[in-house]
Amino acid sequence: MRHFYHMVMLATLVVVLASCSGRPEPVNASGEALFPAPPMAAAHPDTFTEFGQVRIDPWYWLREKENQEVIAYLEAENRYSDTVMAHTRPLQETLYEELKGRIKDEDTTVPVPDNGYWYYARTVSGRQYAVHCRKQGDTTATEEVLFDVNQMAEGHKAFIFAGYSVSPDNRLAAYASNTTGSSALFDLKIRDLKSGRDLPDHIPGVRGFVWASDGKTLFYTTVTPALRPYRVYRYMTGSGQPGTLVYEDPDGRFNVGVQRSKTGDWIFITSASSYTTEVRMIPAGKPQKNPEVFLPRTEGVDYQVQHHKEAFYVRYKTRDLINGKIFKAPLTGFSDTSAWETVVEHNPEVLIQGFAVHKDFLGLFVRNNGLNEIRVVYPATGETHMVSFPEPVYTVAPAALPEYASPVFRYVYSSLNRPQSTYDLNVHTRAATLLKVQEIPGGFDPDGYVVERLWATASDGVKVPMAVVYRKELQRNGKNPALLEGYGSYGSSTDASFRANVFSLVDRGYVYGIAQIRGGSELGEQWYENGKLMHKKNTFTDFVACATTLVQEKLTAPSLLGIRGGSAGGLLMGAVVNLRPDLFNVVIANVPFVDVLNTMLDETLPLTTQEYEEWGNPNEEEAYHYIKSYSPYDNLQQGAYPHILATAGLNDSQVSYHEPAKWVAKLRTLKTNNSIILLKTNMESGHGGATGRYDYLKELAFQYAFLIDRNGR
């Protein structure tokens, strides 16, 4: 049992001068300080005891968001960051103009056909947000503006438009938005598309939503105080009555979502943890019916259901079928798995990441040897068509096409030096039609760059893939600056896709790399399993191996190597800095999850209980000791550290602002060298940072300027 002791904090925040601590700060040749002393958060020790071990946390109090002393500290850190970076303002402006110059100011997405309309979004020069539109019949028809997010965002410092869904009769659109910058909770509203006005209906605190067939009934999800989606409600638009509870999942490990089948016939209610899934179904044409369980919950069985007019198709995963298998189940008696027919066999080398069911085909999105692949399965014949791609290192992903009877499968292809290309594959002729190539204003020559796939050898002998891009004229002499990025959690893969922004670094002589480390799914589901729970440290040692390989290949040197990661990738940054602070010169940790032990011990915080299957439950002794052994905040020691820029969002619901704040506060008391440590908090945003496209680029320009300045080039 965990015992918790809290010492009441009587003292107030005192921002003291760094010089009082005796740590060296950057000086010029004459020994004069280059920058003012950084803020120092006052230490108010809190004591925790778990499993007989006592922990003292001097900065636990920084989680008190309503405490004005906390806000004052964050603002002091922001002022310090701006002062330290003041000499880079011309560089920041140059970088911002470069970044902005690589996006087409006025652009339009590829239109998507759905129920007699073509839907698309477009951007307007000088405006932060997209305009969402449709045209009836064909793409030459008169444009209807559904949502001009720029107008909706006026007067708000942050605005998130989380998406919309048009009713089956095309008259109404339900949409979600907020002005907090948080990605966890949204206000659900309904717009009359003929008048362009919102109806009186307003439901706060919503996560997801779908329409029933009648165009009047909505199903939506709400969350617990810890922001776990756990309830589904049925709501009749215009009724003035609150929603009716349809389903509630009491298990704290499970997130609940709602979807509508591509056929439009079913509403699916999915409860999912990392390993286990349970799906309930309601006929979309009979929304008042109670949900029916498709397959009862069994621990370790993860499945996804999609509807075809003639059958259900199920992607099914267990410990023995770790990469997934696809079955065909009958429309009645579907819970009897003995009646299921195999459509796609399990392959230990090929991970089934997702699939789409259309009238004449299944579109499969798989991963093989670290690369994404598109496969088309024809259930009528059992034949499979594999789409081939010309480059050795690339990424491809399916694009949404909601129409069940569509004869095409849409996908987006790119590589580190090839901008995105969108294609429609005709599944009957197997001919691919190019619909759009991402335009880089001012021109972009892919052949001016080299893309390589390298393999690092991890500490346990495992080969770890990484992708790098650099200019053709670059020499392997160990004198090139570099930026290496990674993530390695939740089975989320970091693909070698085109990133226009990084060319502000690459064109300055940088090597840019992506470490595809364990904890992601780049090499299949087992790659993920080997980087989570009691194997989490593999994620960190893999990244160190990738960084070491860049140095061994003479692509860079530790004195010129920058690394960057966000959220769980920020945990990665904190962990590898503790492991090998000598290997990196600059660290950019965006909204970093660095206080892992404290967060996972606090069940009142968002995501904690849902993520026991990712990190472990530290209320269990073995997991407690393992998490404590790598949690970045808990493993900081006195010594030399690289230059570090940590970012935070005051309204972040996924990684609270106090995690990077505590980390920086502790770093300042322990570092013995003259490296720069900055904390930059967006006081209006959430997990994703600035919500406007231009504001985001300004934040990125700040980060790149920090990297270039601290690297010296």
Residue, then its C-alpha position, 0 to 999 in steps of 0.5 A: m500500500r502506498h503511504f502519502y505524507h504532505m508537508v504544508m507549505l508555509a513559505t511563499l515563492v521567492v525568485v532568487l538569483a542563480s549566482c546565489s547557488g554558486r553554479p557557473e553561468p555563461v560568461n564572456a572572455s572577460g568573465e562577465a555574465l552574458f545573461p541575467a541570472p535565471p529564476m529559481a523556484a523556491a523549494h518547499p519539500d513534500t515527502f512521499t513514502e512508498f514501499g518503505q522508501v522516502r522521496i522528497d520533492p522540493w517542487y511538488w507545489l508547482r502543480e498548484k495552477e491557481n496559485q499566483e506564485v506559480i503563475a509568477y514563476l512561469e512568467a519569470e521563466n518566460r521573461y528569462s527565455d526571451t532575454v536569453m534569446a533576444h540576440t537571436r531575434p533576427l535569426q528567429e525572424t529569418l527562420y519564421e519567414e523561411l518556414k512560412g515561405r514553405i507553406k502555400d498561403e492559399d491552398t485547398t485540400v483534395p475534395v472528398p466525396d460524401n453523400g452527394y457533396w464534395y468536402y474540402a478545406r482551404t487556407v486564406s493568405g494571412r489567416q491562421y485557420a482553415v475554411h471548411c467548405r463543400k460543393q454539391g454534385d461536383t467540384t465545379a459547383t458553387e461553394e458553400v462555406l460551412f465553417d470559417v474558423n478564422q471568424m470563429a476564433e476572433g477574440h480568442k487567444a487560443f481556438i481549436f476546431a476539432g472537426y465536424s460531422v454532417s447529418p445523413d440528410n445533409r441539413l445539419a452539422a455537429y461540430a466540436s471546438n474550444t477556446t482553451g487550447s486543450s485537446a481533451l474537452f470540447d463544446l458540441k454545437i449544431r449548425d443549420l447549413k442552410s442558414g449558417r447559424d448555430l441552433p440553441d443546442h449546446i453540450p459542453g464537455v464532449r469528446g466524440f460524436v456521430w449521427a444516427s440515420d434519422g439526422k436528428t439523433l446524436f450519440y456523443t461521449t463524455v469524460t471523467p474528472a480525470l478526462r477518461p472518455y467513459r460514457v455514451y449519451r443519446y441526444m435528440t437535437g432541438s428537443g431541449q432535453p438532456g442526453t440519455l445515458v446509453y453506456e458507461d464503462p467503469d473500468g479505469r483502463f478503458n477509453v470509450g469512443v463512438q463511430r458510424s460504419k461506412t455503410g451507415d447502418w451501425i453505430f459502434i461503441t468501442s471500449a478499448s485499453s492497450y490490450t483489450t477491446e469490447v464493441r457494442m452496436i446499435p442499428a443507426g436506423k433504430p437509435q432508441k435500441n439498446p446496444e448489443v455486444f459484438l464479442p464479450r470482453t476477454e482480457g488480451v483480445d483486441y478487435q476492431v469491427q467494420h460492417h459490409k452489407e453481407a458480413f462483418y469484418v474483424r481485425y483480431k489480435t491476441r498474444d499469439l496473433i500479435n500482428g493481427k488477423i482479419f476474419k469475416a463474421p456472419l451478420t447474425g450469430f457473429s459472437d460465435t467465433s467458430a463461424w468466422e472465416t479467415v480473410v487475411e492470415h496472421n503474419p509475424e513479420v507484417l503488422i496490420q495497422g488498419f483496414a477499410v471496408h468498401k463494397d468491392f474490396l478491403g483496403l489494408f494499411v500494413r507495416n513490413n520491415g519498418l515501412n508502410e504498405i498499402r494492400v487491396v484485398y478482394p473478398a470475392t476472389g481472395e486475391t490481394h494486390m500490393v501497391s509498389f513504391p519506388e524509393p527504399v525509404y518512404t511512408v504512405a498512409p490511407a486517406a479518408l474516403p467515407e463512401y462505401a461503394s467507392p471504387v477507389f482507395r486513396y492514399v498519401y505518399s511521401s519521403l524525407n525528400r519528396p513532398q506529399s503526393t495524393y493518389d486515387l487507386n482504382v481497385h478494378t483497373r489498379a491504375a493510380t491517379l495522381l490528384k495533388v502534389q504538395e507545393i513548396p513555394g519557391g521551388f524544391d528539388p528533391d534530388g538535391y538531398v540524400v536520404e539514407r536508412l541506417w541501422a544502429t546496434a542497441s546495447d542488447g544487440v538488436k538492430v534499430p532503424m533510422a532515417v536521415v536526410y542531408r544535402k548532397e554536398l555534405q561531407r562525412n567528416g564529423k563536423n556537421p551539426a545534426l538534429l535527431e528526433g524520436y518518440g518510441s511510445y504507445g506503439s506510435s511509429t515515427d515515419a520518414s515522411f516529408r517535413a518541409n520545416v526541417f529544411s531550414l536546418v538541412d539547408r544550413g548544413y544539418v543532418y536530420g534524423i529520425a530514430q525508429i526505436r522500440g516502443g513504436s511499432e515500426l518493426g511490428e507489434q513486438w517492437y512495441e511490446n519490447g519498449k513498454l512496461m518492464h522493457k521501457k528502458n530499451t526505448f532510451t538505449d535504442f535512441v542512444a545507439c542511434a545517436t552514437t551511430l550518427v557520430q560513428e558514421k561521421l555525420t556529426a559529433p556530440s558537440l554539434l548534436g541536437i535532439r528533439g522530442g515531445s510528450a512521451g518523446g520528451l520523456l525520451m529526451g529526459a531519460v537519454v540526457n540522464l544516461r548520456p549527457d556527454l553525447f548531446n549538445v542541445v536538447i529540445a523537450n516539448v511538453p515533456f512527460v518527465d515526472v513519470l513516477n509522481t504522475m503515475l501515482d496520482e490517479t486524479l490526473p488525466l490519463t494515469t489509470q488508462e496508461y497503467e498498461e503502457w508504463g505499469n502501475p507504480n502502486e505495485e512494487e516491481a513497477y514502482h521501482y522500475i519506473k523510479s529507475y528511469s523517471p527523468y525528474d527522479n534521476l537528475q544528478q549533479g553534473a554537466y548537462p547539455h543546453i536544454l529548452a523545455t516547453a509547456g502549455l498551461n492548459d495542457s491536459q495530457v502532460s501538465y505544465h508542472e512537469p517541465a517546470k519542476w524538471v527545469a527547477k531541479l536541473r538549475t540546482l544540479k548542473t555544474n557547467n555553463s549550459i543554458i536551461l530555458l523553460k518556455t510556457n505558452m500561457e494560453s495553449g494546451h498539449g499541441g502548442a499554439t493553435g494558429r498555423y502562423d503562431y505555431l511557426k513562430e514557436l518552431a522558429f524559436q526552437y530552431a534558433f535555440l538549436i542553431d545558436r547553441n550549436g554555433r551554426 
